[in-house]
Amino acid sequence: MATAIPELVLSLDGGSLPSVVSDTSVYVKDNDGNVVVRVKNPTGAAVVVTLVATASVAGGHTVAGKTISIPANDERWLKPLPPIIYNDDVGDAYLSCPVALQFIGLRF
C-alpha cells in the first residue's frame, strides 16, 4: 500500500516542515498540479523513480510513465505533476521506486 507524501503548505502565516516519509510507493494526495516533490536517495547507488502515468489517448493507448534517476546520496526536486497525465480516478498521483527513498512535498 502506498504512503501519502507529507506536504508543507505555503501561506502568509508560514508553516512548519513536516517529517519526510521513506517508502517505495508514495503518492501526492489530491494532486492539483501545485506540488513539487523532493526525493532524497540515502543509498550508495543511483535509484530510478517512476512517475506513474494514468492518462490514455484516442484509441485507448496509454501514456508511458516518466523515470528519473536519483544519484547515490543525492536529492532531486520534481516539478509539479500535470493532473491530466498522472492523476488516478480520485485525484492522486503515484511515484514508485525499487528501494525506499525519502519524500516530502511543497504545495504552493
C-alpha positions in Angstrom: 0.0 0.0 0.0 1.3 3.5 -0.9 2.0 6.2 1.6 0.9 9.8 1.2 3.7 12.3 0.8 3.7 14.8 3.7 3.5 18.4 2.5 4.4 21.8 3.6 1.6 24.2 2.5 2.9 27.7 1.8 0.8 30.6 3.2 1.3 34.1 4.5 1.0 32.7 8.0 4.1 30.5 7.5 4.1 26.8 8.2 6.2 24.1 9.7 8.1 21.5 7.7 6.6 18.0 8.1 8.6 14.9 8.6 9.8 13.0 5.5 8.3 9.7 4.5 10.5 6.8 3.5 8.9 4.2 1.2 8.9 2.5 -2.2 5.4 3.6 -3.2 4.1 7.1 -2.4 1.5 9.5 -3.7 0.7 13.2 -3.9 -2.8 13.3 -2.3 -5.3 15.5 -4.2 -2.8 16.5 -6.8 -3.8 19.8 -8.3 -0.6 20.4 -10.2 0.8 22.8 -7.5 3.1 20.4 -5.6 6.8 19.9 -6.0 8.3 16.8 -4.5 11.8 16.4 -3.1 13.2 12.9 -3.5 16.3 12.1 -1.4 18.3 9.0 -2.0 20.3 8.0 1.1 21.6 4.8 -0.5 25.1 4.2 -2.0 23.7 3.6 -5.6 21.6 5.5 -8.1 17.9 4.7 -7.9 15.2 5.1 -10.6 11.9 6.7 -9.5 8.9 6.1 -11.8 6.1 8.7 -12.1 3.1 6.5 -12.8 1.1 7.9 -15.7 -2.6 7.1 -15.9 -3.6 9.1 -19.0 -4.8 7.5 -22.2 -5.3 8.9 -25.6 -7.5 8.2 -28.6 -7.9 4.6 -29.4 -7.2 3.5 -25.8 -3.4 3.9 -26.0 -1.8 4.7 -22.6 0.8 7.3 -21.9 4.1 5.9 -20.6 5.3 6.9 -17.1 8.4 9.0 -16.7 11.5 7.7 -15.0 14.1 9.8 -13.1 17.4 8.6 -11.9 18.3 9.9 -8.4 22.1 9.7 -7.9 23.6 8.0 -4.8 23.5 10.1 -1.7 21.8 13.0 -3.5 18.4 14.5 -4.0 16.2 16.0 -6.7 13.2 18.3 -6.7 10.5 17.2 -9.1 8.4 19.8 -10.8 4.6 19.7 -10.3 2.9 16.6 -11.9 0.3 17.6 -14.5 -3.0 16.1 -13.2 -4.2 15.2 -16.7 -1.3 12.8 -17.1 -0.6 11.5 -13.6 -3.8 11.6 -11.5 -5.8 8.5 -10.8 -9.6 8.4 -10.6 -9.6 10.1 -7.1 -7.0 12.8 -8.0 -3.9 11.2 -6.5 -0.5 11.0 -8.4 1.8 8.0 -7.7 5.5 7.5 -7.7 7.4 4.2 -7.2 10.9 3.0 -6.8 12.6 -0.3 -6.1 14.1 0.7 -2.7 12.9 3.1 0.0 13.7 6.7 -0.7 12.8 9.8 1.3 9.9 12.0 0.0 8.5 15.4 1.1 6.2 17.8 -0.8 5.8 21.5 -1.0 2.3 22.8 -2.1 2.1 26.3 -3.3 
